[in-house]
Amino acid sequence: MNLIKSTGTFSFFTIISRLLGYLRDILIAFFLGTSFLADVFFVAFRIPNTFRRLFSEGTFNAAFVPSYSSELMKGKIKSNSFSVEVFNLLFLILLILILVVQIFMPLFVSLIAPGFIDDTEKMNLAIQLTRITFPFLMLVSLASFFSAILNSHNRFAEAAAAPIILNIVLIIILLFGKTLNDSLIYYLSYGVTFAGLLQLIFLYFFVKKHFKLKFNIKLKISSKVKIFFNKLLPSVFSSGVTQINILVGTIIASFQAGAVSYLYYADRIYQINLAIAGIAIGVVILPQLSKHIIQKNKKKIDLIQNKALELSLFLSLPASIALLIASDEIISSLFGYGQFSEISILNSATALYYFSFGLPAFAMIKVFSNFFFANHDTKTPFYISLMSVLINVLISVYFFRSVGFIIIPIATTISSWFNLIILFFILQKRDLFSFNNIFIGRFFKIIFSSILMGLFFNYLIILFNEQLYFENSFKSIYLIVSVVLGLCFYLLVSYLIKAFQLEDIKLKY
């Protein structure tokens, strides 16, 4: 396997999905802005979408791939027997969960959006929409199971392409937004669940080569499957800690009008880099890292770990600097149309600014967590993530009344850096990770290249200041030009000072 090529394949489809996601959100911003209807829809959408991120963006992999890889080395019959048993039990658990939540949906929404309780209309609408979107959880979780099998066989393209379906379905619905009026949010909610079904069918078409489905719901569970499910919850929680922090933020933000929407739009911007610099790398390295750990190949383990961390920093650090420099211009260019007002831009951009400080931490948590998961340790990152979430909650709740919604991205960033630092120290203490000389040399070169890129990008933002103004209809074009030029400059500088070399593309793992 080639780390950069595989990451590139995964990233390509992820970028396509995220770009379509931006188009989707631009249309939502145009028709709904940060209105009453937007807040309600984003709560209903946030719940299944958070679970989509939790299960599909590398977190289900974290528990499944190391266990499945162990069985795969014993032969196809053993691996299929294990995967069938996992699928059947997962299906049963999800079915029961969906039914229970549907029955107690008013209580569930009250917990997710407690700020809606005093507004009967808002609460009732949120309950209706969440009833419609919640089955997506089951569909996307099963789809993630199929993706994990494909990833274990180094088939990354199909798994990365599947989320594109959701965005295409929602974009098609949004194109009729003007004629649908207030009923638009209902069509979008049904679209979410329908897209989940299409995603499941799409992935099954590719996975059936490696997985023979047999429905057999039985109470007797093998010890291997019990071990897997014992690892599943901790791995989902720890690997998806950034998404859990965002969900916590949504709950707290529901007490302030428009805040849920501000956080949603800010979240959408930095997620594209996180998907590449953290999720894609984590997903790609896990099968190979698990295999080399089973084989006790120390040289390969060290090589993969250092290259993964290097690549994560190479992608996340310049992105963080760019977002800090141009958070206002980015939000305005992407979402500043129709019902999306200047105050909405200001508040969303402020949230994005503080999220940007945490972007390298968000990405590296994904990478460091996989070092534990490959060693079949899900409990350590779980406990660290739990502490991180508690820190986030305490800071957010304590300062929310005095600071408002902006404390949420600040608290998320602080808690994420705490998470990362503790993960690093424990890895060092247990001798599960050590820096090699190549990484140390390139680390400083990456920082230097990122700073130079930041200076150049800041110059471009000043140069195009008038073109990027709120009322300019073509501002997005100038933003794209600035980003492309900034990226080219960064890659050129990185190549010249050897922060990146062409030989890295050919390197096998």
Steps between C-alpha positions, in 0.01 A plus 500: 500500500612857425390738777488818292329339199240325717443816702474690171233260370298525821551878510392551137153355558481666841575839342232441234254413777595805708481736201152370425431542872602865472269545204224339706567734793521806274151416375375440857653834607331669202152364576513472881790720622525482880124514551262312727456228232877471453561443873233229510621320187864510614406337831308226316783462247783530754394188688519247212787690337702484821446125508598487132829662591539284810445172315614570144799732537747250634351434842328168425823402324691558820335205674419280202811506279756365754262215599399422143865513382591239762224270370591573139849361557335171607313470168186616316261262682607626845481868398155459340365311801620781728362779280158330457462465876598865553255616231204306644557620854559858382177487298301378804646765735435781252144384431416498873666841545303656214168368635571613858606851395197538271271417795677745733586763236360802698731414790791436263467837323464673838841358595661593167349850476393605854489862387193418287286388796352845569400542134220249431493558123875459468502186716210329319655565162838368618332180626323447165815552294720285725248212475549519123880524501584260783477173296801635311703395805430132437559521127828692524630274780448190286654683206802574722529130575526433125755782468715351778516165314599677178766704681642180654556377143666836409192605297469865607335665199153346536474579873612859443260548208186379680430826696476684167154345461359694798614833360370428150154407634477813719627729222232367262232577762647848567483588130121503550535706821320805364187303411501288818513802740459396868442134406863492378624382842266196484626401154860542619432278802350223286793546261749427780347158573453412133865584432602267782317213330665574165840514671447155654397347165795664324758357743344152506556478124879521562530317832320180395830378346652490851189445714220241465194634684302249711222618730512291815385680814602282795567562866820293506795728429860385449777628727671680207185699422447579869854641512430709189180654638676569830751702298243665273347758733834624641649523150200690358509741793876559495549512123196724458575729795508812277151419370377429854637837611314664212177320599547619858551849360174473304312405817634801690462735200127418474446749786605791273301591187696439180799349683438145375517631143814709563685195634372280219633724224836546676527125553442437130808701399773335704353151460633467143859526618432278801359238263831492309761578768347278767225266386643394162847433642357315801280277281783421256772417756291280730486176289875506425596606851287219648663246266856610587421497874376138471824418313704704756674690218641790705669671204175521298299609805736794569503599133119504467448687826753774425383544140136516611575770757719690253227495234235607753704805604593578139129528415347644820750769604479722187121455494478617861705813419288577191175471698635729772596763242182499291213358710274799416573489128456122482160499673382800297614352167347160559176579684442879482201496263118528523376468862856476638553847649817692596443423870474129409834530318664676795382243758577195284844641412580563868412137578717383208792714624509325837442154350804565277736502798400141569519361144850342530391341829174369346701336220781353711255352752368286213853382422618442859178316593563252218840416650310370805224332295751308288633358828144393597486767772176699487468569872793743538386748231143456631590616852706789363213603271256482789717742699522723192122514460455576872748789471309626197165482682630670815657791310199543269235490774696721742568780250194472271287758680774764503666427163222341293534239226859597416624316810405172328772502227749632760417216741512243216846620399639500857364152577635362170855620567474345846389171339789505253770575759386220733481251208855593401647460849338160553621377160850611596479342845387163359760509223229480234633796304829685456611773261752408229764741367316561173187622680694732733676661203182545300296626795684834505491523121120454505467780758722729289307424178166558679612840635617614155172379350310695767685823412434448129132409557451807721645714217246349257208567737610866531552523123147369428339681793245689288415194291440295815260757646161373626294652217721376215315223313825347366688493832515118503705502177763728657509279809561190287778682310662604831480147643642339183788751482569457872503121463734511199734734688502266801575191290778684312670622818459154661662337198788749483593464868429122489208499745349273237675283242371318192660179629238495777231423241680180394571378856338163583366403844 
